[in-house]
Amino acid sequence: MKKTDTTPLWVFLAFSSIEKRKTALILIWSNLIFSLYCIPWVNYISGHEWISKLFLIDDWSWSGIMLPMTLWYWLSLRWIDKNAGWE
């Protein structure tokens, strides 16, 4: 990402060390997958022992952080795409 005078701070902080759009997309998709993992599936699906071993999170604290972060990265990507911020 190339920094210009018009780049907002919130966009720069999201992708300051990422140089290619493909790397930013990988970050967003991995963040989305981890956000889905952080949903407390144990509270909603019972009777399956493998679910409690696979999904260790039983509260919404991680999802409460991961979902807004994914939105922030996505909005930053949109801003960079609209303003030709990729090299």
N, C-alpha and C positions, 0 to 999 in steps of 0.2 A: 504494500500500500504506500502510495506516495502522499506525504503530508503537504497540504497547501495552507494558505492563510485562511481559507474559508472552511477548512475541516473542523467540525465541532470536536470539543474535547471528548465527549462520550463515544464518538466514532473512533477517534485516535486511540483511546484507551482499550477499546475492544480488539483492534487489529494492529496494534503498534509494531508487533514483531512478526506479523504475517505478511509475506510479500506477494503471494499468488492467490487468486480467487479460488482455485481448487483446494488449497489448504484451508481456506476459510470455510468452504462448504464441508470439508471433512470435520472440522471443529464443530460446526453447527449440527451435523447429523450425529456425531458421537455424543454431543451434549443432549440431543433429543432422545437418543436411545437410553442414555443414563438417566434422564428424567423419567422415562417410562419404567425403568427398573426401580426407581425410588418411590414409586407409588406403593403404599402398604398393602400389597396383594394378600398377605397373610390374614388381614382382617376381613377380607371379602370372600375368599375361597377357602373353605374349610373341608376337612376330611381327606386331604391329600398331603401326606407327610413330606413328599418331595418338594412341595411349594414352600413349606416352612424351612427347609434346608437350603433351597435355592435363593429365596427372597428373605433376607435377614432383617430388612427394615420393617418396623411395625408402627411407625408414626409418620406424620406428614411433614416433618421438619425439613428433610432433604428435598422433597418435591417443592416445597414452598420457596426454596432457593433456586433450584435448577430450572424450573419453568420460566421465571422472569429473566434468568440469565440467557436462556435460549431465545427468548423474545428480543432481548437486547442485542445479541449477536445477529439475529435475522434483520432487525431494523438497521443496524450498522451496515450490514451487507447491502441492503437496499439503497442506503444513502450513498455508499461508495459506487455502486453500479450506476446510479443516476448522475453522479458527478464525475465520472471517468477517473476514479481514484486508483485504478490498478495500473501497474506498469506494463 
